[in-house]
Amino acid sequence: MRPLLLLCLIAGTSLTAHAQNVLSLRQPMRADGVLRADRLTDLQAPSDGDGWDGPSAVIIPPGAGVEWDLGAPTPMSGAALQADNNDDYVLAISDDGLTWRELVHFGGIEGGGLRTRSKLDLAATARFVRLSAGGGDTRFSVSEVEIFSSGTSGSALLRAKWVPRRPLEQTFLAWVVGMALLLLLSSRRLPKVALGALAALGLGVTAWLVFEETAQDPGALASLPWIRATVALVAMAAVVRERLFRANWPAHGGLVVGTLCLTAALSTWCFLNLGTPQFHDVSAGRGTWLHHYDMRTYYPIAKYFPELRFDGVYAASVLAMAEGRDLDSFDAQPIRDLRTHVMNTVRDEKAHLLEVRARFSPERWALFLEDMAYFRRAMGDGGFSGSMNDHGGNATPVWFLSARALFASAPASDATLWRGVGADVLLLALAFLALGWAWGPRTALLAMTVFGAMDFYQFGSNWFGATLRHDWLSLWAMGLALLKKQKLELAGAAFAWSAWIRAFPALTFVTLSLPVLWVGGKLLLQRQRARAMEVLEPLLRVVLGVVIASVVLVGLSIFVFGADSWTEWLHKVQTLDRDNHLNNISFRTYVNTQKRAWFAACGLSLLGLLLVLRRASLVRAAAWGVALVPIVFNPANYYLHAAFLLVVLAGEERPSTGPTTTLRGALVWLTLLAMCFASYFANVGVDTGTHFALETAILFVVLGVLWVLELGRAREFPAP
């Protein structure tokens, strides 16, 4: 089912590899109990970082080896090996198969899983080759071995790391080509029968990919970055197709929207980890969707906030584990002091532990023990205690109001946590529906595509399975939709609620104000007070919604948790924001850590946005608040999921000739989809720190391109 071009590419690569790699497709003459040793030379190397025992790995028992006969003395100029990262591997050579000498010794290497090593300055000749393993953790595995007679062109290991190499990845590449051809063929001028056949073909092939290829491949998750990238490519093809041949061969809008429906569905499937649970339930001995690691912190703080506050969840957790036992036996247990965010031990934290315990009544403590017992069963005591090096609950008291409503009277259980997951899913669905209501189906579907195809949110998990982790994003999207529909007070209320949950959406108020204050200020300077008030009226209506919502939400949080809850939260986030973390995507972590440079970046960013937004509509100005998040704040990677909201910068028009987008809008969408595609390269053969540094670079380049696209826009806001 792959296109002829792809087959030619693979065949050409294989022929070249056969000419240079003397082990290419060669069967071993001896394998010493190594199963499927033929896969060591099958040219099917996975990407670096795959699991050491994944489907592409050949397990090498301790003391075992694999030998090959090259048939005649053969010159050897280099060698490459992909194997488990923390072991030693030796390639030895022989002229007679009896007496061996070392050709190259590959030691351990940084990074996890299968990793490629190479040495290309060899000068040897031999007929026989032997691979053996030793050292490390004695769990040896190799996926591919190559020895070169001259040059390395065609190498499966040393070619560009970004080349899709798994069969599933090549299949998805073929799918991209097929969908592009289908879009090219589809036109409003075709008979309905032909259009229906094309639509059925696209849907059928896509369904086959998801339910046959992806679902049946045990190593599919290793291809997840590439699948996200191909989904973005197909969405890009749909956007481009709608702009091509508009006079002679106009695209059929239904098939374009249908393609975007497919990319939205597939990107959602990617967000859901290709249907594979991301976590493990120790007590049940199976995978689970529930994010116990996250909720073992947020559930108890929401339910027991008067006792735990922002500093007590780990202290109380240690005491729950020590209940009925000698607390001194836990002296060496690492625990983060949530008052300072410094790692410590129970020995040094005992006074704080006992102070937290004193906050509980006997009845409340008994309930807490029951709830923690559930999490300990699900996570295992090792996972439960190991989670105490995280940073605790960082949400605002307003967020804890909603979580408390869900959990206050509910015992910790799978059913209780699933109720919270359902609330998150409902909120996300409402957000995408709101975008469709305000802008149209393309905007909503592209928002879904970018939401699932982007990579910023990935760091061990994507928060699915936790509770109310996307509520602030959903409210931000709803606020933009309400603003677009001129429901100004409701928009202000949505923005305020979002900002009181996570501080980042407050930046919307900054960018939203730029065109209003610019034009209104000019009118006031010209002494045109009446016109100035007309210009300021929309902003004042938004502010009214903000004030009313803020009074209600903050007032309720103070009534339930006390005014000091806000003081404690502010201290906590200031402590967190002060330090850089590996998984931050921000100016202050990966661009420049100096405070002076940060002040300059904030000032220049505001001036740059004023330049392009002084004539913008309120809603487009509000959406640009997302761009300030990685500059003003120092956020963890998952908060940059907010980038999907930038799809509204394009807008959506419906001329009499059929639905289409403006060229500028199409470029906005293509830029965001290119961002998703580019993230694939940040996942290939790099360590975690480099990954997030590359993600930061990708994000800032995209924001720069979007800023350039704002230049020269027609005036949308009233001129002074």
Buried (B, 14 or more C-beta within 10 A) or exposed (E): EBBEEBEEBBEEBBEBBBBBBBBBEBEBBBBBEBEEBBBBBBBEBBBBBBBBEBBBBBBBEEEBBBBBBBEEEBEBBBBBBBBBBBBBBBBBBBEEBEEBEEBBEBEBBEBBBBBBBBBEEBEBEBBBBBBBBBEBEEBBBBBBBBBBBEBBBBBBBBBEBBBBBBBBBBBBBBBBBBBBBBBBBBBBEBEEEEBEEBBEBBBEBBEBBBEEBBEEBEBBBBBBBBBBBBBBBBBBBBBBBBBEEEEEBBBBBBBBBBBBBBBBBBBBBBBBBBEBBBBBBBEEEEEBBBBBBBBBBBBBBBBBBEBBBBBBBBBBBBBBBBEEEEBEEBEEBEBBBBBEBEEBBBEEBBEBBEEBBEBBEEEBBEBBBEBBBBBBBBBBEEBBBBBBEBBBBBBBBBBBBBBBEBBEEBEBEBEBBBBBBEBBEEBBEBBBBBBBBBBBBBBBBBBBBBBBBBBBBBBEBBBBBBBBBBBBBBBBBBBBBBBBBEBBBBBBBBBBBBBBBBBBBBBBBBBBBBBBBBBBBBBBEEEBEEBBEEBBEBBEBBBBBBBBBBEBBBEEBBEBBBEEBBEBBEEBBEBBBEEEBBBBBBBBBBBEEEEEEBEEBBEEBBEBBBEBBBBBBBBBBBBBBBBBBBBBBBBBBBBBBBBBBBBBBBBBEEEEEBBBBBEBBBBBBBBBBBBBBBBBBBBBBBEEEEBBBBBBBBBBBBBEBBBEBBEEBEEBBBEB
